[in-house]
Amino acid sequence: MHAFETILTVLFGAVVLSLLARRMNAPFPPFLALGGAAAAFLPFAPDLRLDPELALALFVAPVLLDAAFDSSPRDLKRNLAPILFLSVIAVGVTVAAVALTARGLRPELSWAAAIALGAIVAPPDAAAATAVLRAVPVPHRIRTILEGESLFNDATSLLTYRLAVTAAVSGLTLGWPLVGAVAWALLGSVAAGFATAWLIRMALRGVDDAPNAILLQFISTFGVWILADRLGLSAIITVVVHAMVTARLAARIPAAVRAPSYAVWETVVFALNAMAFALVGLQVGPLWRDLAPAQRAEYSVFALAVLGAAVAARIVWVLLYHGANRLWGLRAQDRGGQGAPTARSALVVGWSGMRGVVSLAAAYALPQDFPARDLLLLATFAVVMGTLVIQGFTLGPVIRLMRLKDDGILAGEIRRAREAVLGAALSRLRDEPAEPAGRLRSHYNEHLAAIREAGGDGVVELEQDRLSRAVLEAKREALLSLRVEGGIGEAAYYQLEEELDRHELSLIPVVR
């Protein structure tokens, strides 16, 4: 019961912080980090623990699948070079910088433990950066690179993490066996991602009720992660490929299943982020209180040095990569109207290195007998806290200082899609001479003309839509009066209410 009360308190605190962030028009992740710090240092904080082996699957699998599901293969392909350099080489540079810093300050720390720490704090969290970018729009290319990087840098860092943890705990066999294991983890994971997406989609094809479909989605997500882990594959790569393939296979699922499933997934990801910050904070608090004053000073210096190394390594690498492209004439071409990268955009990408739930989950997942586990946990918490608070609150001002603005690419694509959809509707009605078809043609032609005149993303409000919303409100009032007066029962009320909800949703444009 005590643990349940703690979970309820954590979730309520996350909701309050989210509402506060919205009221202040500020990104939510830094507030979540501050909430985790508050949980760490509350004197009456409860003792809430989780099996370390469960941490990665519980916190990372749903978050990663949710991000990969929304990714665009076309945009990833257009920006493949910078994404690969960030998700592979930049991670390696960060791991090396952090490991060297850790060994320089604590020579007794083994190289395996130092590399594990580097792998833990190396991958930035795109959710934190995109939360800022929603309030301060930037060119579409920057957002694509940051989101694409987050899908693959987790795989690079956690593969390095797994090898380092194995080396520290039980030793690691070098040579061709290691090469074979890495190749199996990479190639096998891609194949497993494709296979599981196809098999699960075929198995769920006949499930058309939302509760069962959503439960099976979560079961299959964790099942794919567990299967990949048991087979010695990269669970991260498997889940990413699985999600990207599933997104294409599931395009024709019923709207009655899709709409509630999206809402549930968004809620679960929000709750898991809050629980990860609180859980690690609750572990860090007692560790900090048990340290002697001299140890606190040593640990603080170590954590701040690791934070500085992680931030500096990313910025330096991004700027060097951009400079090398300009120097050797390898600058990316303007593909798809995205525009070529600039030094200002490179600086923003370098400063968008906020760490998040993946780093917290990986640190918590360290075995209990791992060398210097407490020190590594505290250092990770400091890196996540420092990057989210410092970079999270300053990324918006940096973007404004660099004078980067939304290039309108996404809005233009949305407008063209709206025109194409209305064009298809008009084509379908062309051979329908009846009066209802005539009324629909008139409405669609009016809508299409308004979209072409509006520009931007094509979001327009027709007089007919405004009247429809007013009529809907009148319908709701009449339905509510019937319910209050006892004219209808709850079953009839809820069925009519859902029909009105669906009609209202059809009048609201989707803006992400």
N, C-alpha and C positions, 0 to 999 in steps of 0.2 A: 504493500500500500504506500509505503514511504517513497519508493522509486516512482510509482505512478503519480503521486502528488508533485514530485520534482519535475517529471516530464510535463505535466500540465502547467506548472509555473514557468518552465523554460519556454513553452510554446506561447503562453500568454505574454511573456516578456518580448518575444520575437514580434508578435503582432503589434504591441505598443511601439517598439522601435521602428517597425515598418511604417506605421501611421505617422510617427514623428518625422521620419525621413521624407515621406511624401509631403507633409505639411511644410517642411523646410526646402522642398524641391532639391533634395540632396540624395546621392546614391545610398542604397541601403546597406551593402556589405560593410562599410566602415562602422556603421552603427552596430552591426552584428558583432564585429570584432570587439568593440568597446563593451558590449554586453557580455561577451565571453570573458573579458578581463575582469569585469565586475563580479561575475560568478566565481572567478579564481580567487579573489581576495576577500570575499565575504567571510567573516569569522564564523558564521553559522551555516556555511555551505554544506549540503548533504554529501554523503559518500556514494556516488553513483558510478558503477564500473560496468564494463562490457568486455566480453571475450575479445582479445586483440585480433584473433584470426577472423572474427566476424566483421571487424571495422571496415576493411576495404570493400568487401562485398556490399555491406549495408549502406555505406555512405557514398561510395563512388559509382557503383553500377547504375542506379537509377538516374543520378545526375548526369553521367556520361551519356547514357542512352538518350536522355531528353535533349541534350545538346547536339548529338550526332543525328538524331531524327530530323532536326530542323536545318541541317547543313545543306549547302548547295554544291553538288559535284561539279557543275559548270564553273562556279566561281572559284572553287578549290583548284581546279585545273588551270584556270587563268593565272592564279597566283601561286602555282606549285613551288617555284624556286624559293621565294622568301619564306613560305610556310615550312618547307623542308629545312632550310638553313636555321630557322628559329626553333623548330621542334626537334632537330637532331644535333646540329653543331652548337647552337646556343645553349642547349641543355648540357652538352659535354663541357663547354667552357665554364658554365656556372658550377657544375659538379667539381671540376678541377680547381676553380678559384676557392670554393668553399672548403674543399678537402685540404688544400694547402694552408688556408687560414686556420682551420681547426687544428691541424698538426703543428703549425707554428706556435699556437698558443698553448696547446696541450700535447706535448710530444709523446706522452704515455698512451694517447689514443691511437688505436691501431689504424692502419690505412683503410682497412675494410669498413670500420666504423665511421671514419671521416668521409669516405666515399658514400656510404649510406646516408649520412647527413646531407651531403651535397645533392644526392638524388631526391631526397625528401623535399628540400626547399627549392629545387630547380624549376618545377613546372608552374607557370603563372595560371591563374584562374580566369578564363575569359568571361565568366558570368559577372565577375567584379568589374572588369573593364567595360563590358556592354551596358551594365547598369549606369555607369557614368555617361556612356555615349548616347543613351536614350535622352538624357537631359541636355547634352551638349553635342549636337550632331556633327559628324565628321565625314570626309569622303568615304564612299562605300568600300573602297579598296582597303582602307585601314581596318574597318570592322571585319571584313572578310578574312584578312590575314590573322587578326587576333583570334577570331572564332576557329579558324582552321588550325592555327597553331595549338590551341587548347585540346583539339581532338587527338593530336599525335604526340605532343610533348609529354603527355601523361604516360603513353606507351614507352617512350624512350627512357624517361626517368624511372618508371616503376620496374622496367626490365633491369636497369642498372641497380636499382634498389634491391631487387630480389637476388641478384648475383652477389651483391655486397653483403647482404644479410646472411646468405648461405656461407660465404667465405668467412665471415666473422664467427658464426656459430659452429659450423661443422667442417669448414674447409672446402675449397673449390678446386676441382681437377682442371688444370689448364691444358691447352692443346686442342687437338681435333675433336675430342668429346664436347668441349665447350663450344666450339664452332658449330657442331652439329646440333647442340641444344638450342643455341641462339637461332639458327636457321629454321629449326622445327617450330620454335616459338613464333617466328615472324611469318613464314609461309603457311604453316599449319593453321595459324590463327585466322588468316585471310580466308582460307578454304572453309574453316569451321564457321566463320561468320556468314558466308554465303549459304552454306548448307543448312545451318540452323534457321536462318531467316526464311528460306523456302519451305522447309519442313513444318515449321511452326505456323506459317501463314496458311499452308494447306490444311493443317489440323484445325485451325480456328476459323476456316472459311464459313462454316455453317453457324457460328455463334453470332447471333444478331441482337442479344439483349445486353445492355450496358454493364450491369453488375458482374455478370459472369465474364464478359469480355475483358473488363478492366482487371479483375482478379487474375485471369489467365495471362494478361500482359505482364503483370508484376512477377508472377510465378515463372514465366518463361525468361524474363530478364535475369532474375537471380539464378535460374537454372542454367542459362548460357554461361554466366560468369563461373559458377561452380564447376560445370563440365570442363570449361577451358582450363581452369586451375588444376583440376584432377588429371588432365591429360598433359600437363606441363607446358601448355600454351600461354600466350600473353592474353590474360582475361580482358585487358584494356582494348587491344586491337580487335579481338573477337567481338566484343560488345559494340565497338564503333562500326565495324563492317556490318554486323548484324543489324544495327539500327538504320544505317544508310540504305541497306537493301530492303529492309522492312518498310521504310518510308515510301519506297517506290511500289512495292507489292500491295501496300494497304491503301492505295489512293482511292479505291472504290468501296471502302467499307461504309455502311450506312451512317448518315449524319447523326442519327439518334444514338449511335455508339461513339462516334468520333468526338462530338461536342463535349459530352460529360467526361470522356477519357482525358481530353486535353486539360480540363479543369482539375481533375483529380491529380494528374501528373504534376501540374504546376504547384498544387498545394503540397504534395508529398516532397517535391524537391525543396520547396521553401522550408518545410518542417525539418528535413534531414540536414540542411545547412545550419539551421538554428541548433539542432541537437549536437552536431559535430563540434561547433564552437563551444557550447556549454559543457559537453563531455570532457573535452581536452582542458578547458578552463578549470573544471572541478578536479582534474588530476594534477594540474600545475599548482593550484593553490596550496594544498598540503605539502607538496615538495618544497615550495618556496619557504613556507613557514618553518619547516624542519631544518633549513640550512642555517649555519652559524653566520654572523655578520660578515666575517672574512670570506666565507664561501659565496655569499650573495654577491659581494663585489666581484669576485672572480667569475662567477657565472654570468653576471651582467656584462662584464667586459667581453667575455666570449660570445654571448648572444648578440651584442651590438656589432662586434667584428664580423660575425657571420651574416648579419643583416646587411652591413655595408658591402661585403664581398658579393652577396647575391644580387643586390641592386646594381652595383658598379659593373659587374661582369656582363649583365644583359645590355646595359646602355652602351658600354664600350664596344661590345660585339656588334650591335645593331648599327652603330655609327661607322665602325670599320667596314662592315659589309656594304653599307651604302657608299662609302668613300671608294672602296675597291671597284664597285660597279661603275662609278663615274670615271675613275682613273683609267681603267682598262677597257672602257667602252662597252661594258656588259650590261648597261642599264636596261631594265625591263621595258619592253615596248608598251605603248598604249593599246591594250587589248580590250575590246569591248567598250571603248569610250571611258575607261577607268582613269586614264591619265597616268603618266609616269611618276614614280616615287620622287620625293624631294627630301632635302635635309630636314625640313620642318616636320614632315610626316614621319621620317625615321626617328626623330627625337620623341615624338608622341608615342610611337610603337615601343621605343625603348623604355619610356616612363610608364607604360601600361603593364608593368610586371607584377601586379598584385597577386599574392599567393592566397590560397583558399582551402576549400574542404579536402582536396586531394592530399595536400601536404599534411593537414591535421590528421586525416585518417591513416596515412602511411606512418606517421610518427607514433600514433597510438597503437598501430599494428605491430610495432617492434616487439619481439619476444621479451618476456619479463626478465630473462637472464641475459639480455643483450648488453654488451659492454657500454658503460656510461649512458644507459637508457634515460635516466632522469635528466642528465645534462642535455642530451639531444632533444628530448621532449620540450624542455624549457627554451632551448634555442629556436626550435621550430615555431613554438608559440610566439616568440618575440619577432621572428621574421614575418609571420602571417599578420600579427598585430601591426608591426611597423609599416609594412608595405600597404596594407589596407587603409590605415589611418593617414599616413603621410602622403602616399601616392593617390589613394582614393579621393581624398579631399582636395588635392592640388591638381589632379589630371584635368579637370574642367578649366581652371585658370590657365594651365599650360596650353591647352587647345586654343583658347581664346587669344593667348599671347602669340601663338604661332599663326593666328589668323586662318585657321583651317575651317572650312564650312562644308555643309552637305552639298555634294555635287549634283544632286537630283537624279542620279542614275536609278535608284530604287523607285522613286516616285514616278519616273517616266515609264518604267517597266510595268508598274501597277496600272497606270493610266492606259497603256497599250493593251493590257490584259482585259481591263474593263470594256474597252472598245471592241475587242475581239469577241468577248462573251455576249455583248449586246448585238453585235453583228450576226452571231450564230443564231440568236433568238429571232431576229428579224428574218433571216433566211428560212428558218423553220416555219414562220408564219406566212411566208410569201404566197403559198398556194392554199391558204385557208381563207375562204371568202366570207365566212360568217361574221356577224357583227361583233361577237366577243373577240375574235382575232383582230378585227379592225381597231377595237379599243386598245388592245395590247400593243399593236403596231404603233399606234399614235403615242402611247406612253414610252415605248422603247426609243422611238425616234427623238422624242423630246429629251429623254435621258442622254442619248448619244450626243446630241447637239450640245447639251449643257456640259458634258465631260470634255468635249473638244474645245469648248470656249474657256473652261475653268483652268486648264493647264495643271501643273503640279502632279499629284497622284490621282487626280480625277474624282476626288470626293466632292459630291455636290448634293444639295438638298432641293428637291423639286417641291412645288406647292402641293402636289398630290401626296408626296411622302409626309409633309408636315400635317396635312389633313388626316392622313392615315394614322399618325401617331396620336392626334387629338381624338379621333374616333376610338382608338384602342384604349385610351385613358377613360373615356366614357364607358366603354364596355367593362373595364375593370371595376369601375365604381358601381355599375349595375350588378355585376356578378357578386361583388362584396356585399352589397345591400341584400341580395337574395340570401346569401349565407347568414348574415347577421339576423335577418328577420325569420330565419328558419324555413325559407321557401325551398331550399335545396340542401342536401346533405354534403358531407365532406368529400365523398367519392366523386360526386358530380362537380363539386367546386374545383377540386384539384385537376380533374381532367380538362375542364374548360380553361383553367388558369395556364396549364401547360400549352394548350393550343394558342392562347394569346401570347405567351412567351415566345413561341416559335415564330409567330407572325412579327412580333417586335424585333426579334433578332434578325429577321430577313430585311428589316429596314435600316439596320445599323452597319455601316461599312467596317471592315476589319482593318485595324491599324496596329502595326507591330513596331 
